[in-house]
Amino acid sequence: MMTVFEKLKTAARNQARYLRTRDEIARMPMDVAIDLGIYPGDAEAIARKAVYGN
């Protein structure tokens, strides 16, 4: 069973991963994004799904 401290650490780690992923997608050059089949404007949704799985 996770303690409150462990849950907070996990939440903070996930938030950092989300922010880093979102920022990297948003800054991605358009030609790279097109090659990968993503739209940088969807960076928030893509990062949320990648980190939290929703």
PDB file as gemmi writes it, atoms N, CA and C in Angstrom:
CRYST1    1.000    1.000    1.000  90.00  90.00  90.00 P 1                      
ATOM      1  N   MET A   1       0.836  -1.184   0.000  1.00  0.00           N  
ATOM      2  CA  MET A   1       0.000   0.000   0.000  1.00  0.00           C  
ATOM      3  C   MET A   1       0.883   1.251   0.000  1.00  0.00           C  
ATOM      4  N   MET A   2       0.540   2.210  -0.844  1.00  0.00           N  
ATOM      5  CA  MET A   2       1.335   3.431  -0.950  1.00  0.00           C  
ATOM      6  C   MET A   2       1.004   4.393   0.189  1.00  0.00           C  
ATOM      7  N   THR A   3       2.049   4.999   0.727  1.00  0.00           N  
ATOM      8  CA  THR A   3       1.835   6.016   1.743  1.00  0.00           C  
ATOM      9  C   THR A   3       1.480   7.334   1.049  1.00  0.00           C  
ATOM     10  N   VAL A   4       1.032   8.273   1.828  1.00  0.00           N  
ATOM     11  CA  VAL A   4       0.689   9.588   1.291  1.00  0.00           C  
ATOM     12  C   VAL A   4       1.922  10.226   0.658  1.00  0.00           C  
ATOM     13  N   PHE A   5       3.073  10.060   1.313  1.00  0.00           N  
ATOM     14  CA  PHE A   5       4.312  10.632   0.786  1.00  0.00           C  
ATOM     15  C   PHE A   5       4.659  10.021  -0.570  1.00  0.00           C  
ATOM     16  N   GLU A   6       4.512   8.711  -0.697  1.00  0.00           N  
ATOM     17  CA  GLU A   6       4.798   8.047  -1.966  1.00  0.00           C  
ATOM     18  C   GLU A   6       3.833   8.506  -3.062  1.00  0.00           C  
ATOM     19  N   LYS A   7       2.580   8.708  -2.709  1.00  0.00           N  
ATOM     20  CA  LYS A   7       1.590   9.190  -3.683  1.00  0.00           C  
ATOM     21  C   LYS A   7       1.934  10.601  -4.154  1.00  0.00           C  
ATOM     22  N   LEU A   8       2.376  11.437  -3.232  1.00  0.00           N  
ATOM     23  CA  LEU A   8       2.769  12.798  -3.602  1.00  0.00           C  
ATOM     24  C   LEU A   8       4.002  12.791  -4.501  1.00  0.00           C  
ATOM     25  N   LYS A   9       4.973  11.933  -4.197  1.00  0.00           N  
ATOM     26  CA  LYS A   9       6.160  11.828  -5.037  1.00  0.00           C  
ATOM     27  C   LYS A   9       5.786  11.356  -6.440  1.00  0.00           C  
ATOM     28  N   THR A  10       4.901  10.372  -6.526  1.00  0.00           N  
ATOM     29  CA  THR A  10       4.474   9.862  -7.824  1.00  0.00           C  
ATOM     30  C   THR A  10       3.734  10.939  -8.602  1.00  0.00           C  
ATOM     31  N   ALA A  11       2.866  11.675  -7.932  1.00  0.00           N  
ATOM     32  CA  ALA A  11       2.115  12.743  -8.593  1.00  0.00           C  
ATOM     33  C   ALA A  11       3.058  13.833  -9.103  1.00  0.00           C  
ATOM     34  N   ALA A  12       4.047  14.201  -8.298  1.00  0.00           N  
ATOM     35  CA  ALA A  12       5.004  15.228  -8.709  1.00  0.00           C  
ATOM     36  C   ALA A  12       5.843  14.743  -9.889  1.00  0.00           C  
ATOM     37  N   ARG A  13       6.247  13.497  -9.864  1.00  0.00           N  
ATOM     38  CA  ARG A  13       7.035  12.915 -10.960  1.00  0.00           C  
ATOM     39  C   ARG A  13       6.219  12.898 -12.251  1.00  0.00           C  
ATOM     40  N   ASN A  14       4.948  12.491 -12.145  1.00  0.00           N  
ATOM     41  CA  ASN A  14       4.085  12.462 -13.323  1.00  0.00           C  
ATOM     42  C   ASN A  14       3.846  13.866 -13.879  1.00  0.00           C  
ATOM     43  N   GLN A  15       3.669  14.832 -12.992  1.00  0.00           N  
ATOM     44  CA  GLN A  15       3.457  16.210 -13.437  1.00  0.00           C  
ATOM     45  C   GLN A  15       4.681  16.720 -14.187  1.00  0.00           C  
ATOM     46  N   ALA A  16       5.868  16.415 -13.678  1.00  0.00           N  
ATOM     47  CA  ALA A  16       7.101  16.832 -14.349  1.00  0.00           C  
ATOM     48  C   ALA A  16       7.214  16.165 -15.718  1.00  0.00           C  
ATOM     49  N   ARG A  17       6.890  14.885 -15.803  1.00  0.00           N  
ATOM     50  CA  ARG A  17       6.933  14.172 -17.086  1.00  0.00           C  
ATOM     51  C   ARG A  17       5.927  14.781 -18.062  1.00  0.00           C  
ATOM     52  N   TYR A  18       4.730  15.109 -17.562  1.00  0.00           N  
ATOM     53  CA  TYR A  18       3.700  15.716 -18.412  1.00  0.00           C  
ATOM     54  C   TYR A  18       4.183  17.048 -18.975  1.00  0.00           C  
ATOM     55  N   LEU A  19       4.707  17.911 -18.110  1.00  0.00           N  
ATOM     56  CA  LEU A  19       5.149  19.235 -18.550  1.00  0.00           C  
ATOM     57  C   LEU A  19       6.295  19.142 -19.552  1.00  0.00           C  
ATOM     58  N   ARG A  20       7.241  18.255 -19.279  1.00  0.00           N  
ATOM     59  CA  ARG A  20       8.376  18.083 -20.186  1.00  0.00           C  
ATOM     60  C   ARG A  20       7.916  17.568 -21.545  1.00  0.00           C  
ATOM     61  N   THR A  21       7.028  16.574 -21.539  1.00  0.00           N  
ATOM     62  CA  THR A  21       6.522  15.999 -22.789  1.00  0.00           C  
ATOM     63  C   THR A  21       5.709  17.024 -23.566  1.00  0.00           C  
ATOM     64  N   ARG A  22       4.837  17.754 -22.873  1.00  0.00           N  
ATOM     65  CA  ARG A  22       4.017  18.781 -23.520  1.00  0.00           C  
ATOM     66  C   ARG A  22       4.884  19.841 -24.178  1.00  0.00           C  
ATOM     67  N   ASP A  23       5.898  20.303 -23.450  1.00  0.00           N  
ATOM     68  CA  ASP A  23       6.768  21.350 -23.988  1.00  0.00           C  
ATOM     69  C   ASP A  23       7.576  20.864 -25.185  1.00  0.00           C  
ATOM     70  N   GLU A  24       8.059  19.635 -25.115  1.00  0.00           N  
ATOM     71  CA  GLU A  24       8.830  19.105 -26.235  1.00  0.00           C  
ATOM     72  C   GLU A  24       7.967  18.957 -27.491  1.00  0.00           C  
ATOM     73  N   ILE A  25       6.743  18.513 -27.325  1.00  0.00           N  
ATOM     74  CA  ILE A  25       5.845  18.376 -28.475  1.00  0.00           C  
ATOM     75  C   ILE A  25       5.504  19.750 -29.042  1.00  0.00           C  
ATOM     76  N   ALA A  26       5.225  20.702 -28.171  1.00  0.00           N  
ATOM     77  CA  ALA A  26       4.851  22.047 -28.621  1.00  0.00           C  
ATOM     78  C   ALA A  26       5.994  22.746 -29.372  1.00  0.00           C  
ATOM     79  N   ARG A  27       7.244  22.457 -28.988  1.00  0.00           N  
ATOM     80  CA  ARG A  27       8.396  23.091 -29.637  1.00  0.00           C  
ATOM     81  C   ARG A  27       8.908  22.325 -30.848  1.00  0.00           C  
ATOM     82  N   MET A  28       8.309  21.204 -31.134  1.00  0.00           N  
ATOM     83  CA  MET A  28       8.774  20.357 -32.229  1.00  0.00           C  
ATOM     84  C   MET A  28       8.633  21.086 -33.570  1.00  0.00           C  
ATOM     85  N   PRO A  29       9.640  21.022 -34.415  1.00  0.00           N  
ATOM     86  CA  PRO A  29       9.521  21.630 -35.743  1.00  0.00           C  
ATOM     87  C   PRO A  29       8.358  20.995 -36.516  1.00  0.00           C  
ATOM     88  N   MET A  30       7.668  21.807 -37.286  1.00  0.00           N  
ATOM     89  CA  MET A  30       6.473  21.337 -37.980  1.00  0.00           C  
ATOM     90  C   MET A  30       6.767  20.178 -38.926  1.00  0.00           C  
ATOM     91  N   ASP A  31       7.916  20.186 -39.604  1.00  0.00           N  
ATOM     92  CA  ASP A  31       8.204  19.093 -40.532  1.00  0.00           C  
ATOM     93  C   ASP A  31       8.385  17.768 -39.798  1.00  0.00           C  
ATOM     94  N   VAL A  32       8.969  17.805 -38.615  1.00  0.00           N  
ATOM     95  CA  VAL A  32       9.113  16.584 -37.814  1.00  0.00           C  
ATOM     96  C   VAL A  32       7.749  16.111 -37.327  1.00  0.00           C  
ATOM     97  N   ALA A  33       6.926  17.053 -36.870  1.00  0.00           N  
ATOM     98  CA  ALA A  33       5.586  16.701 -36.395  1.00  0.00           C  
ATOM     99  C   ALA A  33       4.762  16.059 -37.511  1.00  0.00           C  
ATOM    100  N   ILE A  34       4.853  16.621 -38.707  1.00  0.00           N  
ATOM    101  CA  ILE A  34       4.111  16.059 -39.844  1.00  0.00           C  
ATOM    102  C   ILE A  34       4.600  14.651 -40.141  1.00  0.00           C  
ATOM    103  N   ASP A  35       5.911  14.453 -40.104  1.00  0.00           N  
ATOM    104  CA  ASP A  35       6.460  13.112 -40.333  1.00  0.00           C  
ATOM    105  C   ASP A  35       5.947  12.109 -39.302  1.00  0.00           C  
ATOM    106  N   LEU A  36       5.752  12.569 -38.054  1.00  0.00           N  
ATOM    107  CA  LEU A  36       5.280  11.691 -36.988  1.00  0.00           C  
ATOM    108  C   LEU A  36       3.754  11.581 -36.957  1.00  0.00           C  
ATOM    109  N   GLY A  37       3.091  12.402 -37.754  1.00  0.00           N  
ATOM    110  CA  GLY A  37       1.635  12.360 -37.812  1.00  0.00           C  
ATOM    111  C   GLY A  37       0.942  12.999 -36.630  1.00  0.00           C  
ATOM    112  N   ILE A  38       1.573  14.024 -36.040  1.00  0.00           N  
ATOM    113  CA  ILE A  38       0.954  14.724 -34.919  1.00  0.00           C  
ATOM    114  C   ILE A  38       0.878  16.217 -35.209  1.00  0.00           C  
ATOM    115  N   TYR A  39       0.002  16.888 -34.479  1.00  0.00           N  
ATOM    116  CA  TYR A  39      -0.161  18.327 -34.598  1.00  0.00           C  
ATOM    117  C   TYR A  39       0.303  18.944 -33.281  1.00  0.00           C  
ATOM    118  N   PRO A  40       1.322  19.810 -33.295  1.00  0.00           N  
ATOM    119  CA  PRO A  40       1.839  20.395 -32.052  1.00  0.00           C  
ATOM    120  C   PRO A  40       0.782  21.122 -31.223  1.00  0.00           C  
ATOM    121  N   GLY A  41      -0.292  21.567 -31.841  1.00  0.00           N  
ATOM    122  CA  GLY A  41      -1.376  22.206 -31.098  1.00  0.00           C  
ATOM    123  C   GLY A  41      -2.096  21.250 -30.165  1.00  0.00           C  
ATOM    124  N   ASP A  42      -1.925  19.964 -30.397  1.00  0.00           N  
ATOM    125  CA  ASP A  42      -2.530  18.941 -29.539  1.00  0.00           C  
ATOM    126  C   ASP A  42      -1.557  18.461 -28.472  1.00  0.00           C  
ATOM    127  N   ALA A  43      -0.535  19.239 -28.191  1.00  0.00           N  
ATOM    128  CA  ALA A  43       0.524  18.822 -27.268  1.00  0.00           C  
ATOM    129  C   ALA A  43      -0.031  18.453 -25.893  1.00  0.00           C  
ATOM    130  N   GLU A  44      -0.985  19.211 -25.373  1.00  0.00           N  
ATOM    131  CA  GLU A  44      -1.530  18.922 -24.047  1.00  0.00           C  
ATOM    132  C   GLU A  44      -2.213  17.568 -24.012  1.00  0.00           C  
ATOM    133  N   ALA A  45      -3.053  17.298 -25.000  1.00  0.00           N  
ATOM    134  CA  ALA A  45      -3.781  16.029 -25.037  1.00  0.00           C  
ATOM    135  C   ALA A  45      -2.836  14.849 -25.247  1.00  0.00           C  
ATOM    136  N   ILE A  46      -1.862  15.017 -26.116  1.00  0.00           N  
ATOM    137  CA  ILE A  46      -0.903  13.946 -26.401  1.00  0.00           C  
ATOM    138  C   ILE A  46      -0.083  13.640 -25.139  1.00  0.00           C  
ATOM    139  N   ALA A  47       0.406  14.673 -24.476  1.00  0.00           N  
ATOM    140  CA  ALA A  47       1.211  14.478 -23.276  1.00  0.00           C  
ATOM    141  C   ALA A  47       0.385  13.856 -22.153  1.00  0.00           C  
ATOM    142  N   ARG A  48      -0.844  14.303 -21.991  1.00  0.00           N  
ATOM    143  CA  ARG A  48      -1.713  13.746 -20.950  1.00  0.00           C  
ATOM    144  C   ARG A  48      -1.934  12.257 -21.167  1.00  0.00           C  
ATOM    145  N   LYS A  49      -2.191  11.884 -22.406  1.00  0.00           N  
ATOM    146  CA  LYS A  49      -2.409  10.470 -22.710  1.00  0.00           C  
ATOM    147  C   LYS A  49      -1.121   9.669 -22.521  1.00  0.00           C  
ATOM    148  N   ALA A  50       0.018  10.235 -22.896  1.00  0.00           N  
ATOM    149  CA  ALA A  50       1.296   9.527 -22.765  1.00  0.00           C  
ATOM    150  C   ALA A  50       1.661   9.296 -21.302  1.00  0.00           C  
ATOM    151  N   VAL A  51       1.384  10.262 -20.440  1.00  0.00           N  
ATOM    152  CA  VAL A  51       1.791  10.163 -19.040  1.00  0.00           C  
ATOM    153  C   VAL A  51       0.737   9.471 -18.187  1.00  0.00           C  
ATOM    154  N   TYR A  52      -0.513   9.865 -18.360  1.00  0.00           N  
ATOM    155  CA  TYR A  52      -1.571   9.366 -17.481  1.00  0.00           C  
ATOM    156  C   TYR A  52      -2.396   8.242 -18.112  1.00  0.00           C  
ATOM    157  N   GLY A  53      -2.251   8.073 -19.419  1.00  0.00           N  
ATOM    158  CA  GLY A  53      -2.947   6.976 -20.079  1.00  0.00           C  
ATOM    159  C   GLY A  53      -4.423   7.199 -20.327  1.00  0.00           C  
ATOM    160  N   ASN A  54      -4.875   8.421 -20.223  1.00  0.00           N  
ATOM    161  CA  ASN A  54      -6.318   8.685 -20.418  1.00  0.00           C  
ATOM    162  C   ASN A  54      -6.577   9.176 -21.812  1.00  0.00           C  
TER     163      ASN A  54                                                      
END                                                                             
